[in-house]
Amino acid sequence: MPKAKGQTMTAQAYERIRADILTGRLKPNEKIKISDLVSKLGFSLGAVREALSRLSSEGLAVTETNKGFRVAPITEEDLVDLTRTRILIETECLKNAIENGDLKWETGIVSTLFEITRIPVYDPDDPQALNPEWVDAHQRFHEALVAACDSPWLLRIRDSLFAQSERYRSATASISRLQRDLNAEHKAIADAAIARDTEAAVEAMRKHLSHTRKILLDAHLAQTAAPPAEAAS
């Protein structure tokens, strides 16, 4: 197989498996059966293994000695630390973007906010799971909010934290339907950002990011600690 074609297949496998993890189709701590993925996705064994190795390096999957791969677990300790760190980075990116944003930046926020309110949050085929189209739009909305940030390093760190946070959001999908109004949360952030009200935008973002943590902790959906690989098998 030509190298370029192999790289393309690996990238496609990576995107598909990553999406399944972030939307909750592959559950936290679930054993990842490589043979099933090869059969289901139609990618080569090598492409799937390389994709899983990349996901492991990003913390979305974990390797088990002589056992392959498993979706990374979600834990209360990790959730608390992740949320605290994401709030620090996300609000810094947002403050920077508000300071540097122009009309194009404002337009990006408005258009992605409109898009996210028009797409159903939950998957029509699986009401307990997030809609992949909404997940994509949600990512674009949050990227639009910080698009004017002029620090590439802040944005790189933010992207990594965002992906990890989406796993926790997926875990609340089945119980958050009646506990939060996501459209209202997003509108509050967008309105404050466009109005250049940094204090209000930061506070709205802080509340938005803290809400998922509260739902998970209240529902005890996150483990108190990551289980040993042997016990989890």
LUMLOPA-102429 format. One record per residue (C-alpha): residue number from 0; residue in three letters; x, y, z. Coordinates in pm, 1 decimal. Example, Ala and Ser with C-alpha at 12.3 -4.5 7.8 and 13.67 -1.06 7.14 Angstrom:
BEGIN
[0 ALA [1230.0 -450.0 780.0]]
[1 SER [1367.0 -106.0 714.0]]
***
This chain:
BEGIN
[0 MET [0.0 0.0 0.0]]
[1 PRO [144.7 343.3 -92.9]]
[2 LYS [255.2 541.9 212.8]]
[3 ALA [22.4 834.9 142.9]]
[4 LYS [-278.2 604.7 115.8]]
[5 GLY [-184.3 432.6 440.6]]
[6 GLN [-152.4 766.8 618.1]]
[7 THR [-492.2 874.2 485.7]]
[8 MET [-654.8 552.3 609.2]]
[9 THR [-493.7 596.2 952.0]]
[10 ALA [-621.2 954.0 971.0]]
[11 GLN [-972.1 843.4 877.1]]
[12 ALA [-965.3 563.0 1134.2]]
[13 TYR [-840.6 807.7 1396.6]]
[14 GLU [-1119.4 1057.4 1326.8]]
[15 ARG [-1389.6 789.0 1333.7]]
[16 ILE [-1274.3 621.9 1656.2]]
[17 ARG [-1212.4 958.6 1821.4]]
[18 ALA [-1566.0 1068.6 1731.6]]
[19 ASP [-1708.4 747.4 1878.4]]
[20 ILE [-1521.5 814.7 2203.1]]
[21 LEU [-1619.9 1181.5 2225.9]]
[22 THR [-1988.6 1115.7 2153.3]]
[23 GLY [-2005.9 824.9 2398.4]]
[24 ARG [-2063.8 549.0 2145.3]]
[25 LEU [-1751.7 394.8 2289.0]]
[26 LYS [-1808.5 415.9 2663.9]]
[27 PRO [-1547.9 511.0 2925.7]]
[28 ASN [-1337.0 208.6 3025.0]]
[29 GLU [-1490.2 -2.6 2745.4]]
[30 LYS [-1265.0 -264.0 2590.5]]
[31 ILE [-1177.7 -165.5 2233.5]]
[32 LYS [-1197.2 -473.1 2012.7]]
[33 ILE [-964.2 -403.5 1723.1]]
[34 SER [-1101.4 -686.3 1510.2]]
[35 ASP [-1452.8 -543.1 1545.3]]
[36 LEU [-1332.0 -197.9 1441.4]]
[37 VAL [-1153.9 -338.1 1137.4]]
[38 SER [-1470.9 -520.3 1034.0]]
[39 LYS [-1703.7 -231.1 1115.4]]
[40 LEU [-1499.8 54.7 971.0]]
[41 GLY [-1337.4 -123.4 679.0]]
[42 PHE [-987.9 2.9 764.4]]
[43 SER [-674.8 -209.3 775.6]]
[44 LEU [-551.8 -360.9 1101.5]]
[45 GLY [-240.7 -143.3 1086.1]]
[46 ALA [-442.0 175.7 1036.7]]
[47 VAL [-665.0 99.5 1336.9]]
[48 ARG [-367.5 15.7 1558.8]]
[49 GLU [-187.9 336.8 1461.9]]
[50 ALA [-505.5 537.4 1524.8]]
[51 LEU [-545.3 382.6 1869.3]]
[52 SER [-181.1 452.3 1953.2]]
[53 ARG [-237.8 817.5 1869.0]]
[54 LEU [-554.8 828.6 2078.6]]
[55 SER [-362.4 670.4 2363.6]]
[56 SER [-96.2 941.6 2345.4]]
[57 GLU [-375.4 1198.8 2368.8]]
[58 GLY [-528.1 1038.9 2677.0]]
[59 LEU [-849.8 927.8 2508.3]]
[60 ALA [-755.6 559.7 2518.1]]
[61 VAL [-528.0 353.9 2740.6]]
[62 THR [-309.2 57.2 2656.5]]
[63 GLU [-318.6 -263.1 2856.0]]
[64 THR [-18.2 -493.1 2863.0]]
[65 ASN [-85.2 -787.8 2632.9]]
[66 LYS [-453.9 -687.9 2617.0]]
[67 GLY [-473.0 -409.5 2360.9]]
[68 PHE [-667.6 -90.2 2420.2]]
[69 ARG [-949.9 41.2 2634.8]]
[70 VAL [-1135.9 372.9 2632.2]]
[71 ALA [-987.6 594.1 2902.9]]
[72 PRO [-1199.2 589.2 3220.7]]
[73 ILE [-1356.0 900.9 3367.6]]
[74 THR [-1285.6 974.1 3731.4]]
[75 GLU [-1395.3 1235.6 3980.9]]
[76 GLU [-1036.0 1338.0 4046.2]]
[77 ASP [-962.6 1386.6 3677.8]]
[78 LEU [-1291.3 1568.1 3620.9]]
[79 VAL [-1226.2 1820.9 3898.4]]
[80 ASP [-869.3 1885.6 3784.0]]
[81 LEU [-966.9 1898.6 3415.6]]
[82 THR [-1250.1 2145.4 3476.2]]
[83 ARG [-1035.7 2370.8 3692.0]]
[84 THR [-757.6 2373.9 3433.0]]
[85 ARG [-991.9 2421.2 3139.4]]
[86 ILE [-1158.5 2719.5 3307.2]]
[87 LEU [-816.2 2882.5 3352.0]]
[88 ILE [-712.5 2829.1 2989.8]]
[89 GLU [-1050.8 2882.2 2822.0]]
[90 THR [-1115.2 3211.5 3000.6]]
[91 GLU [-766.1 3337.5 2918.0]]
[92 CYS [-825.7 3257.8 2550.5]]
[93 LEU [-1165.1 3428.3 2567.3]]
[94 LYS [-1028.4 3743.8 2731.0]]
[95 ASN [-754.8 3762.4 2469.9]]
[96 ALA [-1007.2 3712.7 2188.4]]
[97 ILE [-1237.6 3985.2 2322.4]]
[98 GLU [-943.6 4224.5 2331.0]]
[99 ASN [-831.7 4143.1 1976.3]]
[100 GLY [-1158.5 4046.7 1805.9]]
[101 ASP [-1292.2 4231.4 1502.4]]
[102 LEU [-1611.8 4220.0 1297.7]]
[103 LYS [-1512.8 3889.8 1136.8]]
[104 TRP [-1469.2 3737.2 1482.9]]
[105 GLU [-1812.3 3862.5 1592.0]]
[106 THR [-1969.1 3724.8 1274.6]]
[107 GLY [-1816.0 3383.5 1339.3]]
[108 ILE [-1968.6 3374.4 1687.6]]
[109 VAL [-2312.3 3477.2 1563.7]]
[110 SER [-2317.9 3225.9 1276.8]]
[111 THR [-2200.9 2929.8 1485.6]]
[112 LEU [-2441.3 3019.8 1766.6]]
[113 PHE [-2727.2 3019.5 1515.3]]
[114 GLU [-2610.2 2684.6 1377.0]]
[115 ILE [-2586.5 2514.9 1715.6]]
[116 THR [-2937.9 2623.9 1812.2]]
[117 ARG [-3080.5 2471.2 1492.5]]
[118 ILE [-2930.0 2123.6 1536.3]]
[119 PRO [-3086.4 1873.4 1779.3]]
[120 VAL [-2857.7 1806.9 2074.7]]
[121 TYR [-2951.1 1438.9 2093.1]]
[122 ASP [-2904.8 1172.8 1827.7]]
[123 PRO [-3240.9 1104.0 1656.7]]
[124 ASP [-3145.7 735.3 1636.0]]
[125 ASP [-3029.3 716.3 1998.8]]
[126 PRO [-3196.4 972.4 2228.2]]
[127 GLN [-2957.0 884.8 2510.7]]
[128 ALA [-2652.6 990.9 2305.2]]
[129 LEU [-2535.9 1324.9 2171.7]]
[130 ASN [-2597.7 1402.9 1806.6]]
[131 PRO [-2259.8 1390.4 1619.9]]
[132 GLU [-2368.5 1689.2 1409.1]]
[133 TRP [-2437.3 1888.8 1724.5]]
[134 VAL [-2101.0 1783.6 1870.9]]
[135 ASP [-1926.0 1919.5 1559.8]]
[136 ALA [-2124.8 2244.1 1571.3]]
[137 HIS [-2058.5 2278.7 1943.7]]
[138 GLN [-1685.6 2252.7 1880.0]]
[139 ARG [-1705.0 2517.0 1605.5]]
[140 PHE [-1896.5 2752.6 1836.7]]
[141 HIS [-1636.4 2730.5 2111.9]]
[142 GLU [-1357.5 2769.3 1855.4]]
[143 ALA [-1529.7 3080.3 1718.1]]
[144 LEU [-1538.0 3236.3 2065.1]]
[145 VAL [-1158.6 3218.9 2093.9]]
[146 ALA [-1070.8 3254.3 1724.5]]
[147 ALA [-925.4 3603.2 1778.0]]
[148 CYS [-688.0 3486.2 2051.6]]
[149 ASP [-333.3 3562.6 1935.0]]
[150 SER [-152.7 3299.6 2145.2]]
[151 PRO [-96.5 2975.7 1950.1]]
[152 TRP [22.8 2795.8 2265.1]]
[153 LEU [-286.6 2886.5 2462.6]]
[154 LEU [-500.9 2763.1 2174.8]]
[155 ARG [-312.0 2432.6 2146.7]]
[156 ILE [-355.0 2363.2 2516.5]]
[157 ARG [-719.9 2467.4 2494.6]]
[158 ASP [-786.3 2223.9 2208.2]]
[159 SER [-650.2 1931.4 2409.8]]
[160 LEU [-855.8 2021.5 2715.5]]
[161 PHE [-1168.7 2067.5 2503.1]]
[162 ALA [-1143.1 1714.3 2360.3]]
[163 GLN [-1104.8 1563.7 2706.5]]
[164 SER [-1400.7 1766.4 2835.8]]
[165 GLU [-1625.1 1637.2 2557.5]]
[166 ARG [-1591.5 1282.1 2694.7]]
[167 TYR [-1736.9 1401.1 3021.7]]
[168 ARG [-2012.4 1593.0 2845.6]]
[169 SER [-2111.4 1273.0 2663.3]]
[170 ALA [-2134.3 1092.3 2996.5]]
[171 THR [-2400.3 1340.8 3113.0]]
[172 ALA [-2606.1 1322.1 2793.5]]
[173 SER [-2868.6 1088.6 2934.6]]
[174 ILE [-2935.9 1299.3 3247.0]]
[175 SER [-2860.2 1659.3 3148.0]]
[176 ARG [-3164.3 1697.1 2919.7]]
[177 LEU [-3380.6 1823.9 3206.4]]
[178 GLN [-3104.7 1989.5 3408.5]]
[179 ARG [-2968.9 2257.2 3177.7]]
[180 ASP [-3053.2 2484.1 2888.0]]
[181 LEU [-2745.9 2464.5 2665.7]]
[182 ASN [-2877.6 2718.2 2417.0]]
[183 ALA [-2923.3 2973.3 2694.6]]
[184 GLU [-2575.7 2901.3 2831.3]]
[185 HIS [-2416.3 2947.6 2490.1]]
[186 LYS [-2615.1 3264.9 2416.7]]
[187 ALA [-2507.3 3420.7 2745.8]]
[188 ILE [-2140.7 3366.3 2659.5]]
[189 ALA [-2181.1 3489.4 2302.3]]
[190 ASP [-2379.1 3801.8 2396.6]]
[191 ALA [-2126.0 3905.8 2659.6]]
[192 ALA [-1830.6 3842.0 2429.4]]
[193 ILE [-1976.7 4044.0 2141.7]]
[194 ALA [-2064.2 4324.6 2384.6]]
[195 ARG [-1696.9 4319.5 2492.5]]
[196 ASP [-1809.5 4263.8 2850.0]]
[197 THR [-1509.4 4057.8 2955.1]]
[198 GLU [-1618.0 4007.6 3314.0]]
[199 ALA [-1963.9 3881.3 3217.2]]
[200 ALA [-1823.8 3660.2 2939.6]]
[201 VAL [-1570.7 3500.0 3172.5]]
[202 GLU [-1834.8 3437.6 3439.4]]
[203 ALA [-2077.1 3287.3 3184.9]]
[204 MET [-1801.0 3060.5 3054.6]]
[205 ARG [-1703.3 2959.3 3407.5]]
[206 LYS [-2062.6 2861.1 3488.3]]
[207 HIS [-2098.5 2675.6 3157.2]]
[208 LEU [-1786.5 2465.1 3213.9]]
[209 SER [-1869.1 2399.1 3578.2]]
[210 HIS [-2218.9 2271.2 3501.9]]
[211 THR [-2105.2 1941.2 3348.4]]
[212 ARG [-1880.7 1877.7 3647.9]]
[213 LYS [-2168.7 1935.5 3889.6]]
[214 ILE [-2404.9 1702.9 3700.1]]
[215 LEU [-2149.2 1422.8 3693.5]]
[216 LEU [-2048.8 1456.9 4056.9]]
[217 ASP [-2409.0 1480.7 4175.3]]
[218 ALA [-2502.7 1170.2 3975.9]]
[219 HIS [-2187.2 981.5 4076.3]]
[220 LEU [-2126.1 891.4 3712.0]]
[221 ALA [-1750.1 929.1 3742.3]]
[222 GLN [-1548.9 671.3 3930.1]]
[223 THR [-1367.9 782.8 4245.2]]
[224 ALA [-1045.6 648.0 4100.1]]
[225 ALA [-930.0 480.3 3782.2]]
[226 PRO [-960.8 100.3 3823.5]]
[227 PRO [-653.5 -118.2 3774.8]]
[228 ALA [-634.4 -262.8 3423.8]]
[229 GLU [-662.6 -619.0 3551.8]]
[230 ALA [-975.9 -544.9 3756.2]]
[231 ALA [-1139.2 -361.8 3468.2]]
[232 SER [-1107.9 -644.1 3218.4]]
***
